[in-house]
Amino acid sequence: MDKVSAGYDQLMRFWLDTAPARGVVVRLEESLTQAMQHHDYPEAVVALLRQLAGAAALLASNLKQSAQVILQAQGTGDVPLLCVEATDALTFRLYASVREGAILTSDASLEAMVGPDGNGRFVLTIAPTEGQPYQGIVALSRKNEDGETINGSVAHLLEDYLSNSQQTDTRMWLRQDGDVMEAMLLERLPDSADDATPAWDAVVAQADQTFSEHFMPFPYSEWLQFTFAQHTVRVSPAQAVKFSCSCSMERVLNALKLVGEAELQPLIEDEGKIATRCEFCGKAYEVSAASFAELFRRNDALHPPGSQLLQ
Ligand SMILES: [Zn+2]
């Protein structure tokens, strides 16, 4: 059965015709189960990866070209890296690095796990298939007006970041229930009306209330119309969201090229091959001594050693 019509793992964009707002809503379940089955992470790490996946899917739906959204939390804590990548085709993959022997409580905050020294950072990258990537970086914690440190949740970090970088109010809700992740993004649109702020505030309050009280029933179109009852809601067709890993032997070989022949040669001499595993999906790759030699011969053909000296 088609998963979209069955109601699972779908994303829908919407517009309020009579208020300055547009949004996206997404539900992930089966795709998250598939993405997680290659990993064995502590509960607190799984919870954060789910949130990042929900957020990444929302952001990926706004991509205007072939590109990836990469969300990373980086630091020196027990979880030095959390990473989710989502594409404009609404596929995603995820992984985390967790220090061996780390003991994480199930309610540990993002900052406590990733950057307990206060130096953790949250990195948002938009990487077009062609062209230069764009990157934004924010601290995992911030200070409020009273100088108190506030630990950022994934939703708050992104709300702050998007509101500042796009110069427009943005709200994000992320919630989990069992294996289900639900997420919603609301963006304020420019409006010349003097009373636009109360209209936006009212829309946010409506979203806040229903999102925190109800599990969103399908179809989303009806739920959205129910939530924003005073407005006319237009929706896009539901789109499926899927787990998919883009790893390939070609990418493995490219990565080995970057590491370099000198660094890898001892491994080939010891093992007779290079065995590696995709961090996202666990797929095993093996590069034989012959393929290894071929890889660097090809490289040499393009850039013969000493070629610059000969010129
Ligand atoms: Zn993979």
Boltz pocket constraint, residues with backbone or C-beta under 6 A from the ligand:
constraints:
  - pocket:
      binder: B
      contacts: [[A, 245], [A, 246], [A, 247], [A, 278], [A, 279], [A, 280], [A, 281], [A, 282], [A, 283]]
      max_distance: 6.0
